Amino acid sequence: MAKEQKQVRELQEGSYVMMEEKPCKIYAYSTAKPGKHGSAKARVEARGVFDDKKRSLSQPVDAKVWVPIIERKQGQVVSVTGEDAQIMDLETYQTFTMLIPDDEDLNPEDEIEYLEYEGQRKIV
């Protein structure tokens, strides 16, 4: 699996973290000061990269969490059929079918950027 461990204090907004075994992008991060009998706590709010679901995490700042290594790749649109697009990776020349996001308008020959993690892909 393409993931590594980091302490919660090393996370920041815009980075990725694993929550409920899903890769998520952090959109809010806050810490609470240590109390009389405890350590500082961090609250992390994130949204799933591939399922767009909100998730939150509250842990001590020295706790370890898994951070996914998500690859950002370049591709070229080969053909468009309804809601699907056939994409060719510009490094490996491998072709695969991806769902077109609602806000995108793709045409053949367009170059796109997509995220890939453990076989899951998403156009950005």
N, C-alpha and C positions, 0 to 999 in steps of 0.2 A: 504494500500500500504506500501511496505517496503522501506521507504526512510526517510531521516531527512534533516533538514536545517543546513547549515554552511555558514560562511562568506567566500568570495572569497579568502581572505588572508590565510585561513587555508588549502587551496588546495595545492597539490604538485604533481609532476610527479609520475605516477604509481597508483594514487588514482582514484576513480570514481566520475563522475558528471553527472547530467541529462542535456541533451541538446536536444531541440526539442522533449521533452517527451520520449527520448530514453537514456538508460544507456550507458555512454561512458567512456573509459579509457584515462586519460590525458597522452600525450606524450611530451608536451611542455608547459611551464608556464613562463611568464615573466611579470615584473612590470615596469611601468614608474613613475618617480618621480612626486610629486605633483607640479603643476604649481602655478602661481601667484594667480589665481582665481579658483582653483579646487583641487580636491583630487587626490590621486595616482590611477592610472588605472592598471588593470591586464588584460593580454591577455592569454587566455587558448585555447590550441589546443588539440583536442581529437579525438579518433577513436571509432566508435560504437562497443560495445562488441558483439552484435549479428548480426549486418548488415555490419560491417567493413567499414562504411562510415565516411569520415573526416568531422569534424564540428569544428567551432571556436566560441569563446565567448569573448567579451571585455566589462568589467564592472568595476566600482569603487571597490577598495579592501574591502570596508566595506559593499558592497551589499551582500544580502543573495541568495544562490542558493540551489537547492535540490541535495542531494547526495544519490544515491541508495544503499541499503544494499544488496549486492550480496553474496549469500551463495556459498561456495566452498565445494563440497561434493565428497564422494568416491562411486564408483560403480563397478560392475563386468559385463563383457560382457557375455551374455547368448548365443546369436547366431548372426551370421553375414549373411545378405542377400543382395548382390549387394552393394549399397551405404549406406544401413541402418544397424544399429546394435541394437539389443535388449539389453537394459541395466537394471540391477537390482541394486537399491539403497542398499548400505550395512547397512544403519541404519534402514530403514523402510521396506525393502524387496519388495518395490513396483517396478514393471517392466514397462518400457516405451521404445519407439523406438526413436532413434536419428540418424541424418545424420552424417556419418563419414567424418571428414575433409580430404582434398586431401592429406595432408602430413602424415596422420596416417595409420598404418597397424595394424588392430585389429584382434585378434583371440579369439574364445571362451575361457573362464576362465581368460582372461587378466583383471587386475584391472586397472581402469582409474580414473581420477579426472575430474570433470565437474563443470561448473558454472550454478547457477539457480537463476532466477529473475522473479517473477510473471508468472510462468508457462513456461517461455522460458529457454531452456537448451543449453549448448554448451560444447563440449569436449575440454579440454585443454591439 
